[in-house]
């Protein structure tokens, strides 16, 4: 049985094993377990009840990640996106005044369209048109993005004033000191080549946080999940099929497509899954998992799903095959009953791990040709805008717009394939219709 599983997940060709994959899958889960609480908390602002939303978040993450592991056989986790949920809660519902049911109708429409173009191979064709320099930039940009999240959640970097938007945190605070300890401990474990260094660092720091009462122990360790009936199949598809709602649907479509494509390629670069042409083999499979998970999620009652950048933590911890995703998926399923304990893991512990993941994601930058400005300028824009706008989609779309322009300016427009022109056009529409 074990040998059959190993063959199915191609352990030999990937030079991995059950232990590495389990540690990788567990690390991915721990670093993204925050969505169990944070995602439904954001959607609560749109009127979606917290309890049912939390359960749907977990179920969607389980189903999407399991499909990614078993069907696509990639070490990537799928869950509801954090940027898209904020867009729905604070812009579509809060500013534009639409109902959350109508917003979910738009998510469903987007998921169906993406499933169709994934089956037809269009999404894969477009992804294969992305030049190597942008794929490198996606990986590096994701790394800096994760680093900033880690620095902020640990309290090492905090929001400043209008003139100086960032400021060093209070290093006297116990939580910040523990995050520094977690960072240094994990560094030591990694330098000593201890397997599962990230996960060990998080768990030891969590234990110390409980011991020194920096983080409160949960009142209960187990709980039964609430019913999802209040949000199940409550989406309003007809309400979304109106001309006035077209800009919202277009924005949802572009955000999902470009975010997923950029994240997939960035993670593939880091995990050495690209072929000799710089393409991710069978890319349609992970894209199809993402699209179908979005459809299921909208029916259950949640927003757009996609590949999570926190998968980088599991990849760094050793995950290389779909078995890591299977581990992550079943840990999400267990979270239906262990949510009180899992959400007690302090953000400053996982944040310290994300800082180091950011370091590891930076390594592909050495392959970037800085002497060719038509390649380096678009890559630079991707990297800085991903981080400094705190929005992966802004950086990715800026790269797709800038790359053809730089080639046009240099008289090398023939280097831009038709797929990249389409991506550039979609990205331009994103900037036009995005509700700033």
Beta strands, then each sheet from edge to edge (+ up, - down):
strand 1: 78-80
strand 2: 157-159
strand 3: 166-168
strand 4: 305-307
sheet 1: 1+ 4-
sheet 2: 2+ 3-
end
